[in-house]
Amino acid sequence: MVGNSSTPSKVEVAETAVVKQLQAGAGTSTTGPVATLRVKLNGGSNTLIVKLQYSDTIRDLREFIDQHKKGRYEIRTTFPNRIYEDGRESLEQAGLVPSATLHIRDM
């Protein structure tokens, strides 16, 4: 057994418009390039998988995180060490494509 945690990690896929289109069989030709973001909540015990278009913004990402996290928080990466604060920045501009792991830190 790996790790000592008695509580299993929880992984959930956010119901974004991209996910709904993919589930309907639309494929990526109608959605455009898709970024897959692993968002670690609660110290990493919960993971939210968020699929968004490259052109979606940090603000769009926050809308999905807000459904799972109350209060003020920072969106961070560990390498490179960065905080994502500009809600207008696209995922592509932020360097979060095609995939990234993000950590949520309470403020």
MARLUM-138840 format. One record per atom (N, C-alpha, C): residue in three letters; x, y, z. Coordinates in steps of 0.001 Angstrom, whole numbers, padded with zeros to 6 digits, always signed. Layout:
N
ALAXYZ ...
//
This chain:
107
MET+000853-001186+000000 MET+000000+000000+000000 MET+000889+001236+000000 VAL+000565+002190-000842 VAL+001331+003421-000943 VAL+000672+004484-000086 GLY+001471+005193+000737 GLY+000953+006281+001567 GLY+000330+005777+002841 ASN+000119+006699+003761 ASN-000432+006350+005061 ASN-001833+006876+005263 SER-002374+007528+004290 SER-003668+008174+004450 SER-004783+007155+004588 SER-005614+007344+005618 SER-006754+006461+005797 SER-007962+006957+005024 THR-007908+008196+004554 THR-008991+008765+003770 THR-008611+008762+002300 PRO-009379+008058+001461 PRO-009037+008031+000039 PRO-009232+009398-000602 SER-008441+009664-001625 SER-008575+010907-002377 SER-009836+010847-003222 LYS-010429+011991-003424 LYS-011644+012096-004232 LYS-011300+012839-005515 VAL-011712+012292-006662 VAL-011497+012927-007956 VAL-012858+013165-008598 GLU-013071+014384-009064 GLU-014343+014743-009683 GLU-014070+015503-010977 VAL-014859+015244-012007 VAL-014741+015957-013281 VAL-015802+017048-013311 ALA-015352+018292-013509 ALA-016277+019425-013576 ALA-017103+019351-014849 GLU-018367+019685-014763 GLU-019284+019649-015909 GLU-019172+020937-016719 THR-018083+021090-017432 THR-017898+022271-018277 THR-018610+022067-019609 ALA-018758+023143-020371 ALA-019375+023050-021705 ALA-018580+022104-022596 VAL-017251+022118-022459 VAL-016406+021228-023262 VAL-016712+019776-022932 VAL-016810+019441-021656 VAL-017105+018063-021241 VAL-018461+017640-021793 LYS-019441+018510-021708 LYS-020777+018177-022209 LYS-020757+017924-023719 GLN-019991+018732-024471 GLN-019885+018530-025915 GLN-019178+017214-026227 LEU-018124+016915-025479 LEU-017401+015663-025713 LEU-018279+014454-025382 GLN-019058+014548-024296 GLN-019956+013460-023926 GLN-021050+013266-024966 ALA-021432+014343-025630 ALA-022462+014259-026668 ALA-021903+013735-027983 GLY-020583+013496-028019 GLY-019963+012959-029224 GLY-019539+014011-030222 ALA-019489+015268-029796 ALA-019132+016345-030718 ALA-017656+016303-031093 GLY-016806+015801-030206 GLY-015376+015737-030501 GLY-014716+017096-030388 THR-013397+017113-030501 THR-012664+018361-030334 THR-012728+019259-031561 SER-013241+018756-032690 SER-013325+019605-033882 SER-014297+020760-033668 THR-015299+020569-032814 THR-016244+021659-032545 THR-015848+022459-031311 THR-015073+021877-030413 THR-014703+022597-029197 THR-013392+023354-029348 GLY-012558+022972-030300 GLY-011223+023548-030406 GLY-010293+022819-029450 PRO-009047+023287-029340 PRO-008109+022611-028440 PRO-008615+022649-026994 VAL-008438+021543-026280 VAL-008956+021407-024927 VAL-007800+021263-023935 ALA-007826+022102-022899 ALA-006856+022021-021806 ALA-007444+021155-020698 THR-006621+020309-020111 THR-007032+019486-018982 THR-006272+019955-017753 LEU-007020+020440-016774 LEU-006426+020993-015559 LEU-006799+020131-014360 ARG-005779+019704-013620 ARG-005988+018967-012368 ARG-005875+019988-011248 VAL-006978+020256-010574 VAL-007024+021265-009523 VAL-007056+020545-008179 LYS-006000+020722-007398 LYS-005872+020059-006097 LYS-006498+020943-005025 LEU-007539+020424-004373 LEU-008255+021126-003316 LEU-007960+020474-001971 ASN-008159+021214-000904 ASN-008044+020672+000452 ASN-006719+019967+000695 GLY-005639+020631+000343 GLY-004321+020048+000566 GLY-004026+018861-000317 GLY-004763+018714-001402 GLY-004537+017617-002336 GLY-005413+016397-002101 SER-006253+016428-001053 SER-007105+015263-000780 SER-008259+015149-001778 ASN-008610+016245-002419 ASN-009642+016247-003457 ASN-009049+016836-004729 THR-009363+016218-005853 THR-008892+016713-007144 THR-010097+016965-008035 LEU-010114+018136-008644 LEU-011149+018511-009590 LEU-010509+018545-010973 ILE-011019+017752-011903 ILE-010538+017754-013283 ILE-011408+018742-014055 VAL-010771+019746-014638 VAL-011498+020781-015373 VAL-010993+020785-016811 LYS-011897+020612-017761 LYS-011564+020665-019184 LYS-012168+021937-019761 LEU-011292+022798-020261 LEU-011716+024070-020835 LEU-010986+024297-022149 GLN-011506+025219-022945 GLN-010827+025584-024186 GLN-009601+026420-023872 TYR-008615+026362-024747 TYR-007396+027155-024578 TYR-007723+028637-024407 SER-008781+029104-025064 SER-009139+030523-025033 SER-009926+030913-023785 ASP-010381+029937-022997 ASP-011070+030259-021751 ASP-010083+030937-020806 THR-010602+031642-019824 THR-009766+032484-018978 THR-009632+031939-017554 ILE-008741+032562-016816 ILE-008582+032243-015395 ILE-009900+032506-014673 ARG-010624+033543-015083 ARG-011945+033823-014495 ARG-012898+032656-014733 ASP-012882+032079-015942 ASP-013727+030913-016237 ASP-013359+029742-015324 LEU-012080+029533-015143 LEU-011610+028463-014256 LEU-012106+028696-012833 ARG-012026+029932-012356 ARG-012480+030261-010995 ARG-013960+029935-010789 GLU-014770+030105-011833 GLU-016202+029804-011716 GLU-016416+028347-011306 PHE-015607+027442-011841 PHE-015749+026032-011494 PHE-015152+025730-010126 ILE-014042+026363-009806 ILE-013447+026159-008483 ILE-014387+026679-007405 ASP-015039+027814-007656 ASP-015953+028418-006676 ASP-017092+027474-006282 GLN-017452+026558-007153 GLN-018507+025591-006841 GLN-018044+024569-005798 HIS-016729+024467-005594 HIS-016166+023469-004688 HIS-015380+024079-003536 LYS-015133+025374-003610 LYS-014289+026030-002618 LYS-014926+027347-002209 LYS-015157+027508-000924 LYS-015727+028747-000405 LYS-014607+029611+000164 GLY-014831+030897+000156 GLY-013852+031818+000723 GLY-012797+032222-000289 ARG-011827+032991+000184 ARG-010762+033495-000682 ARG-009661+032463-000836 TYR-009112+032395-002031 TYR-008047+031434-002313 TYR-007174+031927-003448 GLU-006013+031304-003555 GLU-005095+031564-004664 GLU-005031+030322-005535 ILE-004884+030543-006833 ILE-004619+029456-007777 ILE-003122+029504-008047 ARG-002433+028385-007802 ARG-000972+028361-007896 ARG-000484+027136-008661 THR+000704+027271-009204 THR+001457+026110-009674 THR+002740+026069-008859 THR+003305+024870-008733 THR+004548+024748-007975 THR+005766+024858-008874 PHE+005640+024436-010127 PHE+006760+024590-011058 PHE+006216+024912-012432 PRO+006397+026093-012921 PRO+007075+027174-012208 PRO+006190+027703-011086 ASN+006817+028223-010042 ASN+006090+028767-008899 ASN+005404+030061-009326 ARG+004076+030017-009423 ARG+003335+031177-009911 ARG+001946+031210-009302 ILE+001450+032426-009093 ILE+000067+032646-008667 ILE-000676+033242-009858 TYR-001867+032710-010154 TYR-002672+033167-011297 TYR-003758+034102-010777 GLU-003569+035406-011011 GLU-004478+036417-010467 GLU-005271+037165-011533 ASP-004738+037251-012743 ASP-005381+038029-013803 ASP-006510+037227-014430 GLY-007728+037549-014056 GLY-008892+036816-014546 GLY-009102+036912-016043 ARG-008490+037904-016689 ARG-008648+038079-018139 ARG-007665+037244-018944 GLU-006647+036716-018291 GLU-005613+035937-018981 GLU-006184+034596-019440 SER-005960+034254-020713 SER-006443+032962-021218 SER-005559+031848-020664 LEU-006089+030643-020689 LEU-005302+029495-020234 LEU-004044+029352-021076 GLU-004167+029624-022372 GLU-003008+029539-023257 GLU-001970+030602-022889 GLN-002404+031836-022671 GLN-001483+032901-022274 GLN-000801+032588-020949 ALA-001517+031921-020055 ALA-000983+031586-018735 ALA-000032+030395-018773 GLY+000056+029719-019927 GLY+000933+028564-020042 GLY+000371+027299-019416 LEU-000957+027221-019307 LEU-001608+026078-018663 LEU-002130+025052-019662 VAL-001643+025093-020884 VAL-002085+024162-021924 VAL-000898+023316-022380 PRO-001079+022114-022804 PRO-002347+021385-022910 PRO-002852+020850-021569 SER-001976+020799-020551 SER-002422+020321-019247 SER-001552+020931-018156 ALA-002116+020974-016947 ALA-001381+021516-015813 ALA-002002+020999-014521 THR-001194+021003-013475 THR-001681+020706-012132 THR-001632+021998-011335 LEU-002768+022356-010763 LEU-002900+023593-010000 LEU-003213+023263-008551 HIS-002743+024104-007654 HIS-002989+023930-006229 HIS-003765+025141-005712 ILE-004770+024888-004895 ILE-005578+025951-004325 ILE-005103+026177-002897 ARG-004740+027424-002621 ARG-004251+027777-001284 ARG-005162+028820-000667 ASP-005643+028538+000540 ASP-006495+029493+001255 ASP-005726+030775+001541 MET-006452+031874+001527 MET-005837+033172+001839 MET-006323+033640+003192 
//
